[in-house]
Amino acid sequence: MIKGIFGYIFHYSKSQQIKLLLFILLSFPFLYGFLDLPKTIINEAIGGKASGYEIFGFEFGQLSV
């Protein structure tokens, strides 16, 4: 007999939960990259000290206010 609601749920959905966990762990690097790129562009455009950056063939320079 399965004890508790969590044991029952894990017993009948173990494979789906493991697949979902693997999917989440594999997607973290891509999500970090997609969310970090805009942050880096904005932060370097506002306060960067370098003259310019090239990302995917596009040249980005610092904005003057």
N, C-alpha and C positions, 0 to 999 in steps of 0.2 A: 504494500500500500504506500502511495506517495504522500509524504507529510507536507502540509502547507500548500498555499496557492502558488508560491514561487517555485517549489519543486515540481508541481503539476505543469506549470507553464514551461519551465525549462525542459522537462521530460518530453513534451510534445512539440516543442519548437526549437530544439537544440540546433539542428542543421541550419535553419533559417537565421538564427541569431549568430552563429559562427560565420556564415556567409556575409551577413551585414557588418559584423565586426571587421572582417578582412577588407571589405569594400571601403569602410571608413578609414582604416589604417592606410590603405593604398592611395586614397584620394587626398590625404593631408598634404603631401608635398606639392601637389598641383594647386590646391586651394591657397596654400601659403604663397606660392609664386604669383598667382593671379591677384591676390590682395596686396602683396608687398610692392609690386611694380608701380601702381598708381601712387602709393604713399611715397616711394623713393623719388618719383618724378616731381611731385609737388614739393617735397621737402628740399630737394636740390634746386628747384627753380626759385624758391623763396630765399633760402639762406645758403646756397652752395657757394663754395669758393672757386671752383674750377671754371674754366672758360666754356666748356660744352661737353655734351655726352652724345654718343651715337648708340641708339637702341633700334634694332631691326632695320638698319639702313637709314633711319631718320635722325637728323642732327637736332639736338635740343640745347638751347643756350639759356643763360640766366636772364630773367625779365628785369628791366629797369623801371622803377616807379617814379 
